[in-house]
Amino acid sequence: MTRIYANVSYARRMTASVVVIVFAVLFGFWELWMAYNAGSQGTGYGYLFAALFIGGGGYAVRQLRKDYSDTVVRFESDTDGRGAATIWQPFKSKRIDGPLESFSNWRFSEAEQKGGIRLPMLLAEHPDHPNPLKFELTGKIEITAELRALAPEAIAAFEAKPR
């Protein structure tokens, strides 16, 4: 398969986020164990910290799955006209494949980020995924000829946007 889109930095950022979350949850379990073993001399703060770290880790994983699990980190195609999108998700990537024609309704969009920053991206639909697939178009991402052939109007709209 030929790689026609890659967003390696996104995968690294999100994996680093998951590592921090796992560390926080492990710290929460350590606090829980220390509070339990403190016996009657314990103040109860250990249980509070354990609940905060474990609950916060669970909430963070939920937010990552909700907000960031539609972003494509790799898109590949082969000579038989089939394509495969790899979507980042916490703890395991999801692969969606099928004929290139099943990746449809390509369009350009800008996502509003914190601080008024607008993140350019391509959106595409696939019948095996409930939400639009998001392809970030940051400065480091190369727009290949194959991607340009798949979504010519969307790429043209992106390139026409002033930066």
RAJO-V278450 format. One record per helix or strand. SS is the DSSP state (hx for helix, st for strand). FROM is the first residue (numbers start at 1). LEN is the number of residues. If there is no record, write none. Layout:
SS;FROM;LEN / SS;FROM;LEN
This chain:
st;2;5 / hx;8;30 / hx;39;3 / hx;45;24 / st;71;7 / st;82;6 / st;94;6 / hx;100;3 / st;104;9 / hx;114;3 / st;118;9 / st;129;8 / hx;145;6 / hx;152;9
